[in-house]
Amino acid sequence: MTLVKLISIIVLSTVAKLAIAAPLVNEMQGCQGILDFVNVKVSQASDLYSKNDISAIKKGLDAYNSYIQNEIITPSIAATVANDKNKAASLQKQINDYRATLVTQLSQRYPQKPLVTDYVVLINECTKKAAPAGEPLEALKVSFQLIVQLANQK
């Protein structure tokens, strides 16, 4: 194989990865907005549920949010802007602004204080696109179970 062919293959595979990564970043920033929203709702409902349940739910939500940020968003931004810190900061700010907008929209859609199972459905749709493994996944499963259990309390 010639050097030109090898370089072409490397460039094409890199471009293909970036092309695939961009839609995933767009989807996952929405997932981060959902996680932010559910985290707010869990905090608002802290007087309705035990401290241990609230803590366990937040642990899973935070673990998944960290996974998305550290494994998908940050690396994709770095690859997109060729490690230009100013551009990366600008892109991250845009993502954060979108997340905040999504929290506002979801808060209008779900004004009730008690937790609802819809939250699990929304987050589960995200896990179909990108799911953590190991401890973050186990913590997220606990969050799902607790949200469903608490939402079904009368």
RAUR-V526087 format. One record per backbone hydrogen bond with DSSP energy under -0.5 kcal/mol. CO is the residue of the C=O (numbers start at 0). NH is the residue of the N-H. If there is no record, write none. Layout:
# RAUR-V526087
CO|NH + CO|NH
This chain:
# RAUR-V526087
1|5 + 2|6 + 3|7 + 4|8 + 5|9 + 6|10 + 7|11 + 8|12 + 9|13 + 10|14 + 11|15 + 12|16 + 13|17 + 14|18 + 15|19 + 16|20 + 17|21 + 18|22 + 19|23 + 20|24 + 21|25 + 22|26 + 23|27 + 24|28 + 25|29 + 26|30 + 27|31 + 28|32 + 29|33 + 30|34 + 31|35 + 32|36 + 33|37 + 34|38 + 35|39 + 36|40 + 37|41 + 38|42 + 39|43 + 40|44 + 42|45 + 44|47 + 44|48 + 49|53 + 50|54 + 51|55 + 52|56 + 53|57 + 54|58 + 55|59 + 56|60 + 57|61 + 58|62 + 59|63 + 60|64 + 61|65 + 62|66 + 63|67 + 64|68 + 65|69 + 66|70 + 67|71 + 67|72 + 68|73 + 71|75 + 72|76 + 73|77 + 74|78 + 75|79 + 76|80 + 77|82 + 80|83 + 82|84 + 83|87 + 84|88 + 85|89 + 86|90 + 87|91 + 88|92 + 89|93 + 90|94 + 91|95 + 92|96 + 93|97 + 94|98 + 95|99 + 96|100 + 97|101 + 98|102 + 99|103 + 100|104 + 101|105 + 102|106 + 103|107 + 104|108 + 105|109 + 115|118 + 116|119 + 116|120 + 117|121 + 118|122 + 119|123 + 120|124 + 121|125 + 122|126 + 123|127 + 125|128 + 125|129 + 132|135 + 132|136 + 133|137 + 134|138 + 135|139 + 136|140 + 137|141 + 138|142 + 139|143 + 140|144 + 141|145 + 142|146 + 143|147 + 144|148 + 145|149 + 146|150 + 147|151 + 149|152
